Amino acid sequence: MNRYSKLSLLAIAIAAAGTAAYATQGGMENDAMAITKAKIPLAQAVTTAEQHANGKAARAEYENSKQGWAYDVEVVSGAKVFDVKVDADKGTVISSAEDKADRDDGHDKKD
């Protein structure tokens, strides 16, 4: 094995070890597992968002925002769509905004 191959293998091993150590320290927490720490259930957050925007939820996500862990609920009310953030600990609405072009998420294709 030549010198460069050995150095490459050493670099890969160091990077893998660092990534594993970072993950075990909670730096790469899985959102699906994080929801178990929420004080209010997803169903309650969806109900709160639906009542706030006077519509029906079309999508809901659990995410870490600037305000901490929150539910991001997309609510359809008539011909309008609202993005409603609900605090995962208090169950209160953090923010609500009309999503005119539905650009909030990456789920939509751009034409």
Secondary structure as a PSIPRED ss2 file (coil, helix, strand):
# PSIPRED VFORMAT (PSIPRED V4.0)

   1 M C   1.000  0.000  0.000
   2 N C   1.000  0.000  0.000
   3 R H   0.000  1.000  0.000
   4 Y H   0.000  1.000  0.000
   5 S H   0.000  1.000  0.000
   6 K H   0.000  1.000  0.000
   7 L H   0.000  1.000  0.000
   8 S H   0.000  1.000  0.000
   9 L H   0.000  1.000  0.000
  10 L H   0.000  1.000  0.000
  11 A H   0.000  1.000  0.000
  12 I H   0.000  1.000  0.000
  13 A H   0.000  1.000  0.000
  14 I H   0.000  1.000  0.000
  15 A H   0.000  1.000  0.000
  16 A H   0.000  1.000  0.000
  17 A H   0.000  1.000  0.000
  18 G H   0.000  1.000  0.000
  19 T H   0.000  1.000  0.000
  20 A H   0.000  1.000  0.000
  21 A H   0.000  1.000  0.000
  22 Y H   0.000  1.000  0.000
  23 A H   0.000  1.000  0.000
  24 T H   0.000  1.000  0.000
  25 Q C   1.000  0.000  0.000
  26 G C   1.000  0.000  0.000
  27 G C   1.000  0.000  0.000
  28 M C   1.000  0.000  0.000
  29 E C   1.000  0.000  0.000
  30 N C   1.000  0.000  0.000
  31 D H   0.000  1.000  0.000
  32 A H   0.000  1.000  0.000
  33 M H   0.000  1.000  0.000
  34 A H   0.000  1.000  0.000
  35 I H   0.000  1.000  0.000
  36 T H   0.000  1.000  0.000
  37 K H   0.000  1.000  0.000
  38 A C   1.000  0.000  0.000
  39 K C   1.000  0.000  0.000
  40 I C   1.000  0.000  0.000
  41 P C   1.000  0.000  0.000
  42 L H   0.000  1.000  0.000
  43 A H   0.000  1.000  0.000
  44 Q H   0.000  1.000  0.000
  45 A H   0.000  1.000  0.000
  46 V H   0.000  1.000  0.000
  47 T H   0.000  1.000  0.000
  48 T H   0.000  1.000  0.000
  49 A H   0.000  1.000  0.000
  50 E H   0.000  1.000  0.000
  51 Q H   0.000  1.000  0.000
  52 H H   0.000  1.000  0.000
  53 A H   0.000  1.000  0.000
  54 N C   1.000  0.000  0.000
  55 G C   1.000  0.000  0.000
  56 K E   0.000  0.000  1.000
  57 A E   0.000  0.000  1.000
  58 A E   0.000  0.000  1.000
  59 R E   0.000  0.000  1.000
  60 A E   0.000  0.000  1.000
  61 E E   0.000  0.000  1.000
  62 Y E   0.000  0.000  1.000
  63 E E   0.000  0.000  1.000
  64 N E   0.000  0.000  1.000
  65 S E   0.000  0.000  1.000
  66 K C   1.000  0.000  0.000
  67 Q C   1.000  0.000  0.000
  68 G E   0.000  0.000  1.000
  69 W E   0.000  0.000  1.000
  70 A E   0.000  0.000  1.000
  71 Y E   0.000  0.000  1.000
  72 D E   0.000  0.000  1.000
  73 V E   0.000  0.000  1.000
  74 E E   0.000  0.000  1.000
  75 V E   0.000  0.000  1.000
  76 V E   0.000  0.000  1.000
  77 S E   0.000  0.000  1.000
  78 G C   1.000  0.000  0.000
  79 A C   1.000  0.000  0.000
  80 K E   0.000  0.000  1.000
  81 V E   0.000  0.000  1.000
  82 F E   0.000  0.000  1.000
  83 D E   0.000  0.000  1.000
  84 V E   0.000  0.000  1.000
  85 K E   0.000  0.000  1.000
  86 V E   0.000  0.000  1.000
  87 D E   0.000  0.000  1.000
  88 A C   1.000  0.000  0.000
  89 D C   1.000  0.000  0.000
  90 K C   1.000  0.000  0.000
  91 G C   1.000  0.000  0.000
  92 T C   1.000  0.000  0.000
  93 V E   0.000  0.000  1.000
  94 I E   0.000  0.000  1.000
  95 S E   0.000  0.000  1.000
  96 S E   0.000  0.000  1.000
  97 A E   0.000  0.000  1.000
  98 E E   0.000  0.000  1.000
  99 D C   1.000  0.000  0.000
 100 K C   1.000  0.000  0.000
 101 A C   1.000  0.000  0.000
 102 D C   1.000  0.000  0.000
 103 R C   1.000  0.000  0.000
 104 D C   1.000  0.000  0.000
 105 D C   1.000  0.000  0.000
 106 G C   1.000  0.000  0.000
 107 H C   1.000  0.000  0.000
 108 D C   1.000  0.000  0.000
 109 K C   1.000  0.000  0.000
 110 K C   1.000  0.000  0.000
 111 D C   1.000  0.000  0.000
